[in-house]
């Protein structure tokens, strides 16, 4: 009886200790997730992350799960604690491998948490790569999907080397379904086109190619960036407006460039000290939280349905695909995108570009097409 | 015998050396002047001087820093270089001790020659502060435990540069000074080293800038100032408050940074400008300006009462700091992005192709005493500590020392 009583007391004590630890982990996580911009919440979070980092491996999955609903700052605080705990667990050979793998396979979890879990797991189980990556060709995680795409690219190249063209083509086509990074798309498209395939990259990426454009308006001495010319006040596609060089009208334009680049300098005129406005429609089947991804070497502002989303006053620091990502909520039906594009008066050869590319994408990078393309301002091709 | 004034100037250096254990705690060393306080790396070098080589991943142009027996550096991985790493190595063996990973919260686009892990980290001896081109700021203790995190581009979305940010932070007292100077939302901020909360934030000229701050401490009893350089010139600010002490407003370069030597500033401005510091009541005084000493990418160096610059052709020029007159020139194999560093009467210069060249400083000439070909692109400025050099490329971290 005494032995039973002792055992009972021990179990109660152990249970209490475990309960305190679990509760403590949740409390520290909650404090960390309260960090906000400009260092708000940092003091409490700093204490919390240091305490959380002392937890054992049982905290790893709760930390990963807590990425859901965490802002980008809090995600990094959680990363710091996770990595410290995981590092200790690996040294002590106590990493919960099965739980991590289960977490990775659950695509409903936060993509970055899944990636972190994956990178941790393969430190102790390199074979996990072959078990997990092949099934991730359309994964919500950008980085896991990228690894899956790369695996298929490598496979397709090997098939091509041994003359299995049809199988190589299939592998490349499958890889393309998941590819959103430019380097991988190029690595796929070149051989596919060489094998006779026709590929619409504009459609693949979701580039908008049909625009209405008006201008130039005055941007001499860079004053145009902050000047609200008529298109910013009201979009009236039928009216003539007073521009920098006289009367101007809206004109439909189109680009066939693979990457949706519309080059104002080459297609219209190499304006300097100028502002152009470009408008396009995007039809959404319902309310969608997506991203406008813009590439341009010019200063710009962008509105959707009359609301200013973002602006960047930078000239000629380069241009790449997805240079800027701007969150946007599209309403059901027609949405009007207005882009203000400013060119300065620099005379250097590298400062003459006046162009842009714009696509609609999910946060994961996959392109989203307008649902009613026939109703846009599309020109006959 | 050393006079009292000279002793006052030397004491802070000795104090810093003792306090840091001859650490190299930030970009351009303990006094941000490219000079080691007490360490003596080898002067006769060859391929056998490589003590160890450690593997690195991804990309990185940040210089290594050394605190005690640990080497810290940063790198970035992923197609968009949006996975940010702070790494720690054992200075004696090159063994990796830890690697902490974070996600960029700001933009990661940068020029091909640069990368997201371009700013060199800084340390106060207890913590490591790492910044990245994405304007993320990570603070860890020396064992890799996260202390705090800030995402300055997340906080201020137009604080960014499509060519990339490169300015390195410095830590003075309880404040980490982080330059975030660019074409749009341009500022420099002072963060509390314990929490990352801003002590101050000041507007800076709205133009891209890649220079790094320098420390100015005129005497033992004077307050330390931080020198912020931009296209408009140099501003001296109090590190604790960000308030301006004085300004030089004749313009300056946006890549090579100001160097301080013998209480004189050497500013990449109008070639090279020698400047006597100002005060709260007096503006700084231009002592001389010399176009022939115009630096390229590497910052100027003041050492052994001489001024050194490296031009685009890879020519090392030695000049008289009193008047800017050229004393000697030495053609090296360039080009150089890394700033030359100095110790034991020698300069250590590594070019962009990874060729480390050692030059003995003489009164009338510079003499090359050795070289090591590391055969990889090196853009990062090396560190001197533990009587050794530490250099890094994208792929490797090397220790160069005597056997």
Interface residues (C-beta under 8 A of the other chain):
Chain A: X35 X37 X38 X39 X42 X43 X45 X46 X49 X50 X53 X72 X73 X75 X76 X77 X79 X80 X81 X83 X84 X87 X112 X116 X119 X143 X146 X181 X183 X184 X297 X310 X311 X312 X313 X314 X315 X317 X318 X319 X320 X323 X324
Chain B: X78 X79 X80 X83 X98 X100 X101 X102 X103 X105 X107 X109 X111 X136 X138 X140 X144 X145 X146 X147 X148 X149 X150 X151 X154 X155 X157 X158 X161 X162 X163 X182 X183 X184 X191 X194 X195 X196 X197 X198 X206 X208
